Amino acid sequence: MFSLATEPVPGRPTEDFVLASTDVAVVVDGGGGEGGACTHGVPWFARQLGAHLLAALVDEPGLPLAEGLARAIRTVGRMHVYTCDLAAPGAPSAAVAVLRVDAAGVDVLALGGCLAVVETNGVPEVTGDPAPGRGVAAEPRDARHALTARFARDSGRVALLTGGAARMLASPDARGWAAALDLAEARGPAGLLRHLRAAAGEPADATLVIGRAGV
């Protein structure tokens, strides 16, 4: 169902995380972590949030995506609330995007700078706010700010992008997104990310998931 790739900044641990099952894909773009508020670090937070979010949605296929995100944030918070200052301004946070395909349709969620793209009637529809730092997930209530949408089961190509990948694409219009999906199919997600990095020189982690909803 899904193909995925991460292109980290050379020489440092990636703060992106991506995970997928047959029907659900999750990307996490970690942030924060300044001032030593968390002893675990941003990469750990991104990995734990993504893993627990996917687990919640796989365990309960009908669970609303925003509720799954809230549960995942709560679970991860409990894992380090006694060792880290989760209320500090520099505590880890994350932007998130999710895509889930079921028998009736395609659900997407986007929070922060991550984006979800679903092609309907040949036109890519983008869910998400590319403004960095808005609505990032650090507390369960942040999930209420996520943008969600539902599309028909016979939708075409789909994609999830972290903030670094979205910025590389420079917020294209529908024609630009269609071209990006064409290139992703032709080169695979890793090939597209390498192409985008070479063209944009983006000094940030970038993660991309592509697939087809109707397959």
Buried (B, 14 or more C-beta within 10 A) or exposed (E): BBBBBBBBBEEEEBBBBBBBBEBBBBBBBBBBBEEEBBEBBBBBBBBBBBBBBBBBBBEEEEBBBBBBBBBBBBBBBEBBEEEBBBEBEEBBBBBBBBBBBEEEBBBBBBBBBBBBBBBBEEEBBBBBBBEBEEBBBBBBEBBEBBBBBBBBEEBBBBBBBBBBBBBBBEEBEBEEBBEBBEBBBEEBBBEBBBBBBEEBEBEBBBBBBBBBBBE
